[in-house]
Amino acid sequence: MVDYYNLSISETIKSLKSSEKGLTEKEAKQRLEKDGLNEIEKRKRITPFQIFVRQFTSFIVLILLAAVGISLLLGERLDAIVISIIIILNGMFGFTQEYKAEKAIEALRKLTALKAKVIRNGKEIEIDSKELVPGDIVLLETGSKVPADARLIQIAALQVDEASLTGESVPSKKVIEPLKEGTTVTDQENMVFMGTIVTKGRAKAIVTNTGMNTEIGKIAEMVQEVEEKLTPLQEKLKQFGKWLGVVTIGICAIVFGAGVLKGYLAVGFFETAYVSEMFLAAVALAVAAIPEGLPAIVTISLALGVRRMVKRNALIRHLPAVETLGSTNIICSDKTGTLTKNEMTVREIYANNSLIKVTGEGYTPQGKFIHADNKVLEIKNIEFLLRIGALCNDSRLNHNKKWEIFGDPTEGALLVSAGKASFEKMALEKHFPRIDEIPFDAERKLMTTIHKIDHESVAYVKGAPDVILNKCKSIYINGKVNKLTEQNKKAILNINQDMANNALRVLGFAYKPLTGKYNSASEKIETDLIFVGLQAMIDPPREEVKEAIAKCKTAGIKTIVITGDHKLTAVAIAKELGLFKEGDKALSGEELDKLSDKKLAKIVEEIIIYARANPIHKVRILNALKKKGYIVAMTGDGVNDAPALKKADIGIAMGITGTDVAKEASDMVLTDDNFTSIVNAVEEGRGIYDSIKKFVQYTLSSNLGEILVIFIAILIGWPLPLIAIQILWVNLLTDGLPGLALGLDPFNKDIMKNPPRKREEKLISKDVIQNILIVGVVMGIGTLFMFYLYGVDNNKAKSIAFTTLIMFQLFNVLTYGAKNFKINFKTSKFVIGAVVISILMQFLVLYTPLNVAFKTIPLGLFDWVKIILVSGTLYIILEARKMYINYRGMKDKVF
C-alpha cells in the first residue's frame, strides 16, 4: 500500500496515473468498475423474501394458522382452504405495501447522498460522492464534508475538523509538503480523510482511497448505520396497537366463552361443531379487530408523502420532521435566495466620489457603465474596484451554451460586472495570483484574499459597507490615496442607505499593501484599510413567494426574516412581498446584542425582520421563540448555522448554496432554495398527518362495528350473524384497498386555511373517539337490524348481515372524500375505485360458486335496496355531523 503522505505532489499524481486536469470520464468509469462505489458497506438490507416471510410470522397470523389446523382436524376442509387463501391474500397485500415502503425509503436515502465537486476533463463538475474514484481531483471549501481520503495538492488557509476520525476536537491545520515515513494518521497534515469536515479555507486534493479502503472504512463496524428508528407517531401507534390487541383478545375470549356457555345451556352439553364455530369466529374477530397494520400504513403514508415533497423541491432527511411540519407556526427564513431569486445583477457602482449605473441583464457579461450625466464611463476609472471584486471571489463564471455561475450568486454578480469591463477572472489570477486568504464568515462579515503583485503582497477585502468603513483609515480616489474623513464616511453611508432603500444589496471594497511578513490568522490584516468603493446589486423577490406568504398568514403561520443584509434592504423586500407593513418592527444585530435574553423574550413576538444578523443571533431568536411555545422552522446554509438548524423544530438547509455541514444538521433540504418550497412542505406535512388520522379513524370505527355485531348477537342469544371466513373477508375487503386509498388520494386543498395543529394534540383525539363510537354503534345496530329483519336463523339473514356490514364500511370510507353530501370525484378517485373493486369482489362471493365456500346465497334487487337504504344512513349521519361542526366553528368565529 502506498504512503501518499510521504510522496511529493507530482509523485502522488504520477502514482495515481492522473493529472491536475483530473481524469477523463472514460478513465473514471473504468476505475469505478474496478474499485467499486465510494461508500461504507452497510448492514445488508432486508430482502424481498424476508419481507414476504415476515407477513406470516405475526402473532395474529399464527392464530389463524392454528385455526386452519383445528378446521382440518374437525373435517371442515373447505373452511381451512378458504382461511388459508385469505391468509395468503393478506400476506401478499402486506408484502406489496411493505416492499413499496422499503423501496421508497431506499430511494430517499439515495436522494440525501452528498455531492462532490471534482475536476474531470479539465472542467469543474458536481457528482454524487459515491462515484468518486482514486485519481479524481476534488475541490473542498469551508463547510464541505470530505468525500474520500485524499492527498492535498493546493490549499488556502485550510483547517479540517477530524474529530470523527481521531477524536481530536481542535481542527487540524493542513500543509502540502511531504511528511516523513511512519507519520501516524493523526499527524498526516497533508492528507484529508473521508467523513471529516472543512472548517476553514479551500483546497484541491487528489483522491487516494475510496469506500472501505479509506481510514474510516477500516473501522466500518464503528460507523455502521444504526437501525432505522420508528417516528414518534409510529411508536405511539405501535404501542396503541399492542394495547388494543390485548383488549381485543380479551373481548374475543369473552365472546368465545359466552358463546360456548350459551350453547351448553341450550343443549346441556358441549357440542364440538358449535365450539369449533365459536372458536373460529372469535379468532376471526380478533384478526379483524386488531389493526396490526397501523405502523406499516403510517410508514407507507410517510414515504409516499416524502416522495411527493421531493417533487415539490423539499427533501426530508428525517421522517419525524413530516409530523412536526404540520404543527409549525413560525418560519424563520433567510432573505437572499429564499425570498429572493438569488440572480444577482450589479446595478450601481460608487467609486471616486461618483455614482455609476450599470446596464445589462442576468449573467451575460455585456453592458455599459454610465455616469450621472448619461455619458459612458471610461473603464480605467473603476478598473481597480472591479478587479478587487473579481479576485476577492470564490465563484466562477462559465459559458456552456449559456452563461452560468458556479458558486455564490452574489460573487457571481461581481464577476459579471468585471466581465462587462473585459476582465476575466482566470486571466487576472495569472497576473495577480492568490497566495493566501481569510475566508468569509458571518460574524466578521468580511472576506479577504492576499495576492502577489509586483513582488509585493496586497490584501483585497470585501464585505458589509459599514463594517468595511469602520476598518478603513484612507480612501482611494482617482489613483491617489487620501485620508478618509468623517465627511467621506457620511457621504458613503448616505449612498449606501439610498441604495438599500431601493432594495439593492450593497458590498464595500477595500485593500491594504502588506509589508514584510504577515500572518493570515491575524486580525491586523483587516485593519487600517484603504476604501475603494461600493457595488450594489439587485436580487428581485421571487414572484411566487408573495402568494406563499399570504398562504402562511391564512394558515396561521408567522414568517420572520433573519438576514445578514442591511435593515433597509430587508424592509424594502419584505414590503414588496406583503410581509412588512406600517407599525411592524425590524431589529438589527447590533440592537439585538444590546438586549438581554429576558428583554428579547418580551419583544420577540413583535419583530418581523432581524437584519445584520449572524448565526449566534439565530440561536438566541430561536430560544426566545421556543420558550414562548412556538414550533419553529429555521433556514440556514453556512457551517455556523448548524447549531440553529439542530436546535430548531425543523432545521431547513439550502440545497444549492448550503454547505454539507448545514445539510447534515438539517431535517429538510430545499433543492431550489425557495421559500415557497417550505410552505409546500408544511402543506404536505399537514396532508400526510390528515391522511394517517383518517386511516386510523376509519380502521378503528369499522373494527368497532364488527365487534359490536358479534358481541351483541351473542349477548341477546342470537346465532352468529357472520361466520369466521366472512369476518376475515370483511377485514380483507374493507381494511385493504379502501384504507390504503385514503393515503393515496390528494389531501383537502383547504388544509392551509386551518390553524397549525397543536404539538400536544393526540392522533386519537376527542373528535376521533366520538366518530369511532358513532360509526361503531350505527354499524352494529344497522347490521343487527337487517339480520333480525330476515329472520336471524337462516343463510339469507347471514348473507344480508355480511353484505350490510361491508356496505356500512364502504359508505364510511366515502365520507372522507365528501363535503356537504357531495363527493369530489377528482380528489377521491382512489377511494371510489377501491369501493367499486370491493363491491365487485363481494359480488363474487354472492353470485359465483364461491358462495358455497362463504356459505352465502344470492341476493335480489329489493334486498340490495334495503341494504343500501340502511347502510347509507351512516353516510347521512356523518355528513350531517360534519356540517354541524363546521357551522359551529363559523359561529364561534363570528361571535
Secondary structure, DSSP 8 states (H G I E B T S, - for coil): ---GGGS-HHHHHHHTT--TT-B-HHHHHHHHHHH--SS--------HHHHHHHTT-SHHHHHHHHHHHHHHHTT-HHHHHHHHHHHHHHHHHHHHHHHHHHHHHHHHHHHT--EEEEEETTEEEEEEGGG--TT-EEEEETT-B--SEEEEEEEEEEEEE-HHHH---S-EE---S---TT--GGG-TTEE-TT-EEEEEEEEEEEEE-GGGSHHHHTGGGG--------HHHHHHHHHHHHHHHHHHHHHHHHHHHHHHHHHHHHSS--HHHHHHHHHHHHHHHHHH--TTHHHHHHHHHHHHHHHHHHTTEEESSTHHHHHHTT--EEEE-STTTTB----EEEEEEETTEEEEE---TT-----EE-TTS-B--GGGTHHHHHHHHHS---EEEESSSEEEES-HHHHHHHHHHHTTT--HHHHHHHS-EEEEEEEETTTTEEEEEEEETTEEEEEEEE-HHHHHHTEEEEEETTEEEE--HHHHHHHHHHHHHHHHTTEEEEEEEEEEE-S---TT-GGGGSSEEEEEEEEEE--B-HHHHHHHHHHHHTT-EEEEE-SS-HHHHHHHHHHTT---TT-EEEEHHHHHTS-HHHHHHHGGGEEEEES--HHHHHHHHHHHHHTT--EEEEE-SGGGHHHHHHSSEEEEETTT--HHHHHH-SEEETT--HHHHHHHHHHHHHHHHHHHHHHHHHHHHHHHHHHHHHHHHHTT---SS-HHHHHHHHHHHHTHHHHHHHHS---GGGGGS----TT--SS-HHHHHHHHHHHHHHHHHHHHHHHHTTSSSHHHHHHHHHHHHHHHHHHHHGGGEETTEE-TTT-HHHHHHHHHHHHHHHHHHHSTHHHHHT-----HHHHHHHHHHHHHHHHHHHHHHHHHHHHHHHHHH-
